[in-house]
Amino acid sequence: MDLAVAAQAVGLFFVTNIDDIIVLSLFFARGAGVPGTTSKIIVGQYLGFGAILIASVVIALSANAFLPEGAIALFGLIPLLLGLHAAWHAWRHRSDDDDDDDPGKAVAVWTVAAVTFANGGDNIGVYVPVFVTVGTAAIAAYALVFLVLVAVLVLTARFVATRQPVAELLERWESVLFPIVLIGLGVVILVEGGAFGL
């Protein structure tokens, strides 16, 4: 693998995925104390990012536009709806949050995957032009580097979420922050993509 291509892939990955550390940290906070949380988040992140990567490669290798213009922005509906659902659930169970002995909430693989994919609309927008300008071998190198870095991203988010001050903050405010971050993410994706004429 060409070191220049690898370095470019590392830079591109971190520029387009640094915001995932916040979302993944909230997933870790949500699932704190629940067995299997880390493995579910890793699998969900790989599924979601894998879908982003496949979409980017297919679009880049396709002679015609694969998605209609503006369709990627509609992915913002996924975190928006998940955030509204989480907010509704937090509101309904607001009196239950006072019990410190309760374990965290189970984190679903599909939820992590859906949020990762929805948050990746900008990734697709960045990866496609890069993939169009490089050869097939370079695309494969980018994909390999990206897939290795997904694990680094998840482990970094886990590290951040388990630092004592951060963990205490996330534990206290997770039921508020989780829906706010998802709703905000959805709105940003919709607005930046110009969905619904926003």
C-alpha positions as CSV (number, residue, x, y, z in Angstrom):
1,M,0.0,0.0,0.0
2,D,1.3,3.4,-1.0
3,L,2.1,5.4,2.2
4,A,0.8,8.7,0.6
5,V,-2.6,7.0,-0.1
6,A,-2.7,5.6,3.4
7,A,-1.9,9.0,5.0
8,Q,-4.6,10.6,2.9
9,A,-7.1,7.9,3.9
10,V,-6.3,8.4,7.6
11,G,-6.8,12.2,7.3
12,L,-10.0,11.8,5.3
13,F,-11.4,9.3,7.8
14,F,-10.8,11.5,10.8
15,V,-12.0,14.7,9.2
16,T,-15.3,13.0,8.2
17,N,-15.8,10.9,11.4
18,I,-14.6,12.9,14.3
19,D,-18.2,13.9,15.2
20,D,-19.0,10.2,15.7
21,I,-16.9,10.1,18.9
22,I,-19.6,12.2,20.6
23,V,-22.5,10.0,19.3
24,L,-20.7,6.8,20.1
25,S,-19.7,8.1,23.6
26,L,-23.4,8.7,24.2
27,F,-24.2,5.1,23.1
28,F,-21.6,3.8,25.5
29,A,-23.1,6.0,28.3
30,R,-26.6,4.7,27.4
31,G,-25.5,1.1,27.6
32,A,-23.2,1.5,30.7
33,G,-23.3,-1.7,32.8
34,V,-25.3,-3.7,30.2
35,P,-23.4,-6.8,29.1
36,G,-22.6,-6.8,25.3
37,T,-22.8,-3.1,24.9
38,T,-19.3,-2.7,23.4
39,S,-19.7,-5.6,20.9
40,K,-23.2,-4.2,19.8
41,I,-21.7,-0.8,19.2
42,I,-18.8,-2.2,17.3
43,V,-21.0,-4.3,15.1
44,G,-23.5,-1.5,14.6
45,Q,-20.7,0.9,13.7
46,Y,-19.2,-1.5,11.2
47,L,-22.6,-2.2,9.6
48,G,-23.4,1.5,9.3
49,F,-20.0,2.5,8.1
50,G,-19.9,-0.5,5.7
51,A,-23.1,0.7,4.1
52,I,-21.6,4.2,3.8
53,L,-18.5,2.8,2.1
54,I,-20.4,0.5,-0.2
55,A,-22.7,3.4,-1.2
56,S,-19.7,5.6,-1.9
57,V,-17.9,3.0,-4.0
58,V,-21.0,2.1,-6.0
59,I,-21.8,5.8,-6.7
60,A,-18.2,6.6,-7.6
61,L,-17.9,3.6,-9.9
62,S,-21.3,4.2,-11.5
63,A,-21.4,6.3,-14.7
64,N,-24.8,7.7,-13.8
65,A,-25.8,9.4,-10.6
66,F,-26.9,6.6,-8.3
67,L,-29.0,8.7,-6.0
68,P,-31.1,11.7,-7.0
69,E,-29.7,15.0,-6.0
70,G,-30.7,15.9,-2.5
71,A,-31.6,12.3,-1.5
72,I,-28.7,11.9,0.8
73,A,-30.1,14.8,2.9
74,L,-33.2,12.7,3.6
75,F,-31.0,10.4,5.7
76,G,-31.3,13.1,8.3
77,L,-34.8,11.7,9.0
78,I,-33.2,8.6,10.6
79,P,-31.5,10.2,13.6
80,L,-34.3,12.8,13.9
81,L,-36.9,10.1,14.3
82,L,-34.7,8.0,16.6
83,G,-34.0,11.1,18.7
84,L,-37.7,12.0,18.9
85,H,-38.4,8.4,20.0
86,A,-35.6,8.5,22.6
87,A,-36.9,11.9,23.9
88,W,-40.5,10.4,24.2
89,H,-39.1,7.4,26.0
90,A,-37.1,9.5,28.4
91,W,-40.1,11.7,29.1
92,R,-42.4,8.7,29.8
93,H,-39.8,7.2,32.2
94,R,-38.4,10.5,33.7
95,S,-39.2,9.4,37.3
96,D,-37.3,6.1,36.8
97,D,-34.0,8.0,36.1
98,D,-33.5,8.9,39.8
99,D,-32.5,5.3,40.7
100,D,-28.7,5.2,40.6
101,D,-28.7,1.4,41.0
102,D,-30.4,0.9,37.6
103,P,-28.1,-0.5,34.9
104,G,-27.9,1.4,31.6
105,K,-30.3,0.8,28.7
106,A,-29.7,-1.9,26.1
107,V,-28.1,-0.5,22.9
108,A,-29.4,-2.1,19.7
109,V,-27.1,-2.9,16.8
110,W,-29.5,-1.6,14.3
111,T,-29.8,1.7,16.1
112,V,-26.1,2.3,16.1
113,A,-26.0,1.2,12.4
114,A,-28.8,3.5,11.4
115,V,-27.4,6.5,13.2
116,T,-23.9,5.8,11.8
117,F,-25.3,5.6,8.2
118,A,-27.5,8.6,8.6
119,N,-24.6,10.6,10.0
120,G,-22.6,9.5,7.0
121,G,-24.4,11.5,4.3
122,D,-21.6,14.0,4.4
123,N,-19.1,11.2,4.3
124,I,-20.6,9.9,1.0
125,G,-20.5,13.4,-0.3
126,V,-16.8,13.6,0.4
127,Y,-15.7,10.1,-0.4
128,V,-17.4,9.9,-3.9
129,P,-15.3,12.8,-5.5
130,V,-12.2,11.3,-4.0
131,F,-13.0,7.8,-5.2
132,V,-13.9,9.1,-8.7
133,T,-10.4,10.6,-9.1
134,V,-8.4,7.6,-7.9
135,G,-8.0,4.1,-9.3
136,T,-9.6,0.9,-8.1
137,A,-6.4,-0.1,-6.2
138,A,-6.5,3.2,-4.3
139,I,-10.2,2.8,-3.5
140,A,-9.4,-0.6,-2.0
141,A,-6.6,0.9,0.0
142,Y,-8.9,3.7,1.3
143,A,-11.5,1.1,2.3
144,L,-9.0,-1.0,4.1
145,V,-7.6,1.9,6.1
146,F,-11.2,3.1,6.9
147,L,-12.2,-0.3,8.2
148,V,-9.2,-0.5,10.5
149,L,-9.9,3.0,11.8
150,V,-13.6,2.2,12.6
151,A,-12.3,0.1,15.5
152,V,-10.0,2.9,16.6
153,L,-12.9,5.3,16.5
154,V,-15.1,3.0,18.6
155,L,-12.4,2.3,21.1
156,T,-11.6,6.1,21.4
157,A,-15.3,6.8,22.1
158,R,-15.3,4.0,24.7
159,F,-12.2,5.5,26.3
160,V,-13.8,9.0,26.4
161,A,-17.1,7.7,27.8
162,T,-15.4,5.7,30.6
163,R,-13.2,8.5,32.0
164,Q,-14.6,9.2,35.5
165,P,-15.6,12.8,35.1
166,V,-17.0,12.2,31.5
167,A,-18.7,9.0,32.6
168,E,-20.4,10.8,35.5
169,L,-21.5,13.7,33.3
170,L,-22.8,11.3,30.6
171,E,-24.6,9.1,33.2
172,R,-26.3,12.1,34.7
173,W,-27.3,13.8,31.4
174,E,-27.5,10.9,29.0
175,S,-31.3,10.7,28.9
176,V,-31.3,14.4,27.8
177,L,-28.2,14.6,25.7
178,F,-28.9,11.4,23.6
179,P,-32.1,12.6,22.1
180,I,-30.8,16.2,21.7
181,V,-27.7,15.1,19.9
182,L,-29.7,12.7,17.6
183,I,-32.4,15.4,16.9
184,G,-29.8,18.0,16.3
185,L,-27.8,15.7,14.0
186,G,-31.0,15.0,12.0
187,V,-31.8,18.6,11.6
188,V,-28.3,19.5,10.6
189,I,-28.2,16.8,7.9
190,L,-31.6,17.9,6.6
191,V,-30.8,21.6,6.5
192,E,-27.2,21.2,5.1
193,G,-28.5,18.9,2.4
194,G,-31.4,21.2,1.5
195,A,-34.1,18.6,2.2
196,F,-37.7,19.8,1.9
197,G,-36.4,23.2,0.7
198,L,-34.8,24.0,4.1
